[in-house]
Amino acid sequence: MAFQKIENVKITGIAACVPDNSVDNMDLTLLGDLSDRAKFIETTGIAKRYTVADKNICTSDLCFEAAEKIIKELDWNKEDIDCLIFVTQTPDYILPATSCVLQHRLGLSTECFTLDISLGCSGWVYGLATISQLLSSGNFKKGLLLVGDTVTVTKSDRDKSTYPLFGDAGTATALEFNNSASPMHFHTSTDGSGYKSIIIEDGGFRNFFKPESLLVKETEPGVFRNNLQSYLNGADVFIFGITKAPKSIKDLMAHFKLNKEQIDFLILHQANKLMNDKIRKKVGIEEDKVPYSLDEFGNTSSASIPLTIVTRLNNQVENTRKRFLACGFGVGLSWGSVYFETENLICPQIMKYKL
């Protein structure tokens, strides 16, 4: 079991940014007539999403804006930021690492440790575990965890199994070494045997881009895509989510003897409402402790947990102490849960980005 207890690290602030372009699923003829669209929204919980209309906007742009905002709100000196981790599956380039680009754009010291992590829906939990380990010894004092995706550029607008579900977002989580901070507790897992359940088949180094990669095919009734666009096996992913996520949360609580009655909020990756409701019920957490942001933002991949905190809880976490459970699960297949506490968390209003 991959359990970790990490001490001496405090989450001091979270900021989020989305593109200034909203899409209403009630306007999406891909989903059928108005009654079909209403049923889709009722089942998934996803009414609208923010997407990258201008393909010149990258995940790094959204994360950059979120980072600048939280640095300003915290009144941090950029020279004091010792590490930056960027978690995404939509980087700027195949190489170099986008974390290097962001270090330069943000004006951070050249002594700053930078790292890219390629993960999707579990990415904020894995990124939080990684950067917390870097900070916990006290050698690094301040760090930025930048997490997000512009996943809509990987979806076919003729694929009703993926296109209506996803939105784009970038987030910045600020952390500090603090030897009086409450410990964070993690459980993380991976099952690569399911890697084909969510995949872009071509364009990497296993399957290079070729002219046929752009050939649009009907892969199942009503689903048209090419091999540079993402495939999602909905049935497999649904079973995976409702099985692994609640087990991970329960294992975390059992291993570290956490009392679910003392939990203020359970933040789940915003996959879809039907799936998340089943996970919540399996864990046994009251409905009013499980906020959703997918109604307004859709599934924003690795950004969904911090985005939910910013957009649904910012007024409740400032000037107070809160206890969180969070769980991310999806592409990889990869999943992880974390328990953490915040005190006087700085959580500014969400920003909208337009070129």
C-alpha positions in Angstrom: 0.0 0.0 0.0 1.4 3.4 -1.0 0.7 5.5 2.1 2.6 8.6 3.0 2.5 10.9 6.0 4.1 14.3 5.2 4.8 16.8 7.9 5.8 20.5 8.0 4.0 21.7 4.9 1.1 24.1 4.8 -1.2 25.0 1.9 -1.4 28.8 2.0 -3.4 29.6 -1.1 -5.2 28.3 -4.2 -6.1 30.3 -7.3 -7.8 29.2 -10.6 -8.2 30.5 -14.1 -10.5 29.3 -17.0 -10.8 30.5 -20.6 -13.3 33.3 -21.2 -15.4 31.2 -23.4 -18.4 29.2 -22.1 -20.3 26.4 -23.9 -23.8 25.5 -22.8 -24.7 21.8 -23.3 -28.3 22.8 -23.9 -27.1 24.3 -27.2 -25.2 21.2 -28.2 -27.1 19.4 -31.1 -24.6 16.6 -30.8 -26.6 15.4 -27.8 -29.9 15.2 -29.7 -33.1 17.1 -29.2 -33.8 19.3 -26.2 -35.1 16.5 -24.1 -32.0 14.4 -24.8 -29.8 17.3 -23.8 -31.8 17.9 -20.6 -31.4 14.2 -19.7 -27.7 14.3 -20.3 -27.3 17.3 -18.0 -29.4 15.7 -15.3 -27.4 12.5 -15.5 -23.9 13.9 -15.7 -24.5 17.2 -13.8 -22.6 19.1 -16.5 -24.6 22.1 -17.8 -21.9 24.3 -19.2 -18.1 24.4 -19.6 -15.3 26.8 -20.2 -13.2 25.9 -23.3 -10.3 27.2 -25.3 -11.9 28.8 -28.3 -8.5 30.3 -29.3 -6.1 27.4 -29.9 -3.2 29.8 -29.0 -4.2 29.5 -25.4 -2.4 26.7 -23.6 -2.7 25.2 -20.1 0.5 27.1 -19.1 -1.2 30.4 -19.9 -4.1 29.6 -17.5 -1.7 28.3 -14.8 0.5 31.4 -15.3 -2.4 33.7 -14.6 -3.4 31.7 -11.5 0.2 31.7 -10.2 0.6 35.5 -10.7 -2.7 36.0 -8.8 -1.8 33.8 -5.8 1.7 35.3 -5.6 0.2 38.8 -5.5 -2.4 37.8 -2.9 0.2 36.2 -0.6 2.6 39.1 -1.2 5.4 36.6 -1.9 8.8 37.6 -3.2 9.4 35.6 -6.3 13.0 35.2 -5.4 11.9 33.1 -2.4 10.0 30.5 -4.5 12.3 27.4 -4.4 10.3 24.9 -6.4 7.7 24.8 -9.2 5.9 21.6 -10.3 3.7 21.6 -13.4 1.1 18.8 -13.7 -0.6 18.4 -17.1 -1.2 16.2 -20.1 -1.4 19.2 -22.4 2.1 20.8 -22.2 3.4 23.5 -24.5 5.9 21.3 -26.3 7.1 17.7 -26.5 10.3 19.3 -25.2 11.4 21.3 -23.3 9.5 20.8 -20.1 6.9 23.5 -19.6 7.9 24.0 -16.0 11.1 25.5 -17.3 9.2 27.9 -19.5 6.9 28.8 -16.6 9.9 29.5 -14.3 11.1 32.0 -16.8 7.7 33.6 -17.5 7.0 34.0 -13.8 10.4 35.6 -13.2 11.5 33.1 -10.6 15.0 32.6 -9.6 17.3 30.4 -11.8 17.9 28.5 -8.5 14.3 27.3 -8.6 13.8 23.5 -8.8 11.3 22.7 -11.7 9.6 19.5 -12.7 6.8 18.4 -15.2 4.5 15.5 -14.2 2.4 13.9 -16.9 -0.8 12.9 -15.2 -4.5 13.6 -15.7 -7.3 13.3 -13.2 -5.2 12.1 -10.3 -2.6 14.8 -11.0 -3.4 17.3 -8.2 -3.1 14.6 -5.5 0.2 13.2 -7.0 1.6 16.7 -7.5 0.7 17.7 -3.9 2.5 14.6 -2.6 5.6 15.3 -4.7 5.9 19.0 -3.9 5.2 18.4 -0.2 8.0 15.9 0.0 10.3 18.5 -1.4 9.3 21.1 1.1 9.0 18.9 4.2 12.7 18.9 5.1 12.9 22.7 5.2 15.6 22.9 2.5 12.9 24.5 0.3 10.7 27.1 2.0 8.1 28.0 -0.7 6.7 26.2 -3.7 4.1 26.5 -6.4 2.1 23.5 -7.7 0.6 24.4 -11.1 -2.0 21.9 -12.2 -4.4 22.0 -15.2 -5.3 20.9 -18.7 -6.8 22.2 -21.9 -8.2 18.8 -22.7 -10.9 20.1 -25.0 -8.3 20.5 -27.8 -7.9 16.7 -27.7 -11.7 16.0 -28.1 -13.6 15.5 -31.3 -16.6 17.8 -31.5 -18.4 14.8 -33.2 -17.7 12.5 -30.2 -20.7 12.6 -27.9 -19.0 10.3 -25.4 -16.3 12.9 -24.6 -16.9 16.3 -26.1 -19.8 17.4 -23.8 -18.1 16.3 -20.6 -14.8 18.3 -20.5 -13.7 21.8 -19.8 -10.4 23.6 -19.5 -8.8 25.2 -16.4 -5.4 26.0 -14.8 -4.7 26.3 -11.1 -2.0 27.3 -8.7 -1.5 25.9 -5.2 1.0 27.8 -3.0 2.7 25.8 -0.2 5.2 26.7 2.5 7.5 24.9 4.9 5.9 25.2 8.3 7.0 23.0 11.2 3.7 23.6 13.1 1.5 22.5 10.2 -0.8 19.5 10.5 0.5 16.5 8.6 -0.9 15.5 5.2 -1.8 11.9 4.6 -1.7 10.3 1.2 -2.8 7.0 -0.5 -1.7 6.6 -4.2 -2.2 3.8 -6.6 -1.7 2.9 -10.3 -3.0 0.1 -12.6 -1.3 0.5 -16.0 -3.1 -2.6 -17.3 -6.0 -0.2 -18.0 -4.0 2.4 -19.9 -6.1 1.9 -23.1 -9.3 2.9 -21.3 -8.4 6.6 -21.8 -5.9 7.2 -24.6 -4.8 9.3 -27.5 -3.4 6.6 -29.8 -1.1 8.5 -32.2 1.3 11.4 -32.0 3.7 10.1 -29.4 6.8 8.0 -29.7 5.1 4.6 -29.6 2.8 5.5 -32.6 4.3 8.5 -34.5 2.1 10.9 -36.3 1.3 9.8 -39.9 -1.2 11.1 -42.4 -3.7 8.4 -41.5 -3.7 9.8 -37.9 -6.0 12.6 -39.2 -8.5 10.2 -40.8 -11.8 10.6 -39.0 -13.6 7.3 -38.4 -16.9 6.3 -36.8 -15.6 4.2 -33.9 -19.1 3.4 -32.6 -22.5 4.8 -33.5 -22.5 8.5 -33.2 -18.9 8.8 -32.3 -16.5 10.2 -34.9 -12.8 10.9 -34.1 -9.3 10.5 -35.4 -6.3 9.0 -33.8 -5.0 12.3 -32.5 -8.2 12.8 -30.5 -8.9 11.1 -27.2 -10.7 7.8 -26.8 -12.7 7.1 -23.6 -14.1 3.7 -22.7 -17.0 5.1 -20.6 -18.2 1.7 -19.1 -14.7 0.7 -18.0 -13.9 4.1 -16.5 -17.2 4.3 -14.7 -16.6 0.9 -13.0 -13.1 1.9 -12.2 -14.2 5.1 -10.6 -16.9 3.7 -8.4 -14.6 0.9 -7.3 -11.2 2.3 -6.8 -12.0 5.8 -5.5 -14.2 4.8 -2.5 -11.7 2.1 -1.6 -8.8 4.5 -1.7 -10.6 7.0 0.6 -11.6 4.3 3.0 -8.1 2.8 3.1 -6.6 6.2 3.7 -9.0 6.8 6.6 -8.5 3.4 8.1 -4.7 3.5 7.8 -4.3 6.9 9.5 -7.3 6.4 11.8 -9.2 9.4 10.5 -12.7 10.1 11.7 -15.0 10.9 8.8 -17.3 12.7 11.1 -14.6 15.3 11.6 -14.2 15.9 7.9 -15.6 19.2 6.7 -15.4 18.5 3.0 -14.8 15.6 0.6 -13.6 17.0 -2.8 -13.9 14.4 -5.6 -12.5 14.7 -9.1 -15.3 16.1 -11.1 -15.9 13.2 -13.4 -19.7 13.2 -13.6 -22.5 13.5 -11.0 -23.8 10.0 -11.3 -20.4 8.5 -10.7 -19.5 10.9 -7.9 -22.8 10.4 -6.1 -22.2 6.7 -6.0 -18.6 7.2 -4.6 -20.0 9.6 -1.9 -22.6 7.1 -0.8 -20.0 4.3 -0.6 -17.8 6.4 1.5 -20.7 7.5 3.7 -20.1 11.3 3.7 -23.1 13.6 3.9 -24.2 15.2 0.7 -23.8 18.8 2.0 -20.1 18.0 2.6 -19.4 17.1 -1.1 -19.4 20.2 -3.3 -19.6 20.1 -7.1 -18.2 22.4 -9.7 -18.9 20.2 -12.7 -22.3 21.9 -13.3 -20.5 25.1 -14.4 -17.1 23.8 -15.5 -17.4 20.2 -16.5 -14.6 17.7 -16.1 -11.5 19.7 -15.9 -9.1 16.8 -15.5 -6.3 17.4 -13.0 -7.6 20.9 -12.2 -11.0 19.8 -10.9 -10.1 19.5 -7.1 -8.5 22.9 -6.6 -11.0 24.5 -9.0 -13.8 23.1 -6.9 -12.2 24.6 -3.7 -11.8 28.0 -5.4 -15.3 28.2 -6.9 -17.4 26.6 -4.3 -15.6 27.0 -1.0 -13.5 30.2 -1.1 -15.8 32.1 1.3 -15.8 29.1 3.7 -12.1 28.5 3.9 -10.8 32.0 4.5 -10.3 33.1 8.2 -11.1 29.6 9.5 -9.7 26.0 9.8 -11.0 23.2 7.6 -10.4 19.5 7.2 -10.4 18.0 3.7 -10.5 14.7 2.1 -9.8 14.7 -1.7 -9.7 12.0 -4.3 -8.6 12.1 -7.9 -9.0 9.2 -10.3 -8.8 8.5 -14.1 -6.4 8.3 -17.0 -3.4 6.0 -16.5 -5.2 4.3 -14.8 -4.2 6.3 -11.7 -5.8 7.3 -8.5 -5.0 8.9 -5.2 -6.5 10.3 -2.0 -5.3 12.9 0.4 -6.3 14.3 3.8 -5.1 17.8 4.6 -6.1 20.7 6.8 -6.1 24.4 5.9 -6.1 27.5 8.1 -6.9 31.0 6.8 -6.5 29.7 3.2 -6.1 32.5 0.7 -8.6 31.7 -2.1 -9.3 34.6 -4.5 -12.2 34.6 -7.0 -11.7 32.6 -10.2 -10.2 34.5 -13.1 -11.2 34.3 -16.8 -8.5 34.5 -19.4 -8.8 35.9 -22.9 -6.0 36.7 -25.4 
